[in-house]
Amino acid sequence: MRSSATTVDQYLSELPDDRLQAIEAVRDVILENLPDGFEEAMNWGMITYQVPLQRYPDTYNKQPLMMAALASQKNHMAVYLTGVYADPESRKSFLTAYQATGKRLDMGQSCVRFRKLDDLPLELIGEAIAEYSVEEFIALNERARS
């Protein structure tokens, strides 16, 4: 369910109440833990947390480097964690910590799917968001590209 919203406020206004509450709670955790230098924007039909093109224009697709994203899909909500996808050590730590929460993990490569807020360990999401500074995330991306 890709949104055509052009602003985060517009995206949020389109959500049904139950999804709005969950997405806003996850968004709050992301914003509380987001390192300086990343920006919140709408991209790819989702709320994204990205390196501004002014800071790092040399991307393979000429789009900002997406560090994380938040979306309401047709059958679930999702938080995308690019660092967990791109860094095997981060992924291993994340999976171990997630398992320790006792919550059921429904995850793709970078996408952690959840149907209700209680399904998601918010503290762990915050830790994953805080893991990389802009400089570290750019370096991670450059290592992955080479």
Steps between C-alpha positions, in 0.01 A plus 500: 500500500724776371395850598510797265530740793769762456538594867519301820196684639299412190609135528396485864164664428416219256544222758210338688503576874639164615790518254556869567559436870749221430686686224521816714641301794769341282570836336550657844757232588678551169513878541619471862790277391581642156859627490563857388536548127225265384175649374141380511328511160253324275663272245391180327150545648631471858628719779875480457800592710780579264829669433419823315627517143682822588709299748555196276397542135704207362233229524449227242140606431534877558263467797588568865654213696215352701605395849150406616138524393157459650194388307144381529454221246185315400528215751754633750713792606874496456819664613793467260849492650765530230791471743371165621480390135839633389714403800518127586619571857216745557253246361631226728481724808153622404365148450647381831358799688162461330482134597578594861190723509275196457307677225431323172728628223357542150789635297616520141846627405456836673126513559365423848127443455249543781121497524467679833730713707535237773667272243798734466783545756519879483816527710684271258373700202636813666838333551513398133420856394769647728766253386652703216599863471460652154872454438492135610191432289661653191813289560282187541330577170830555324637168632186321381530655153863398449 
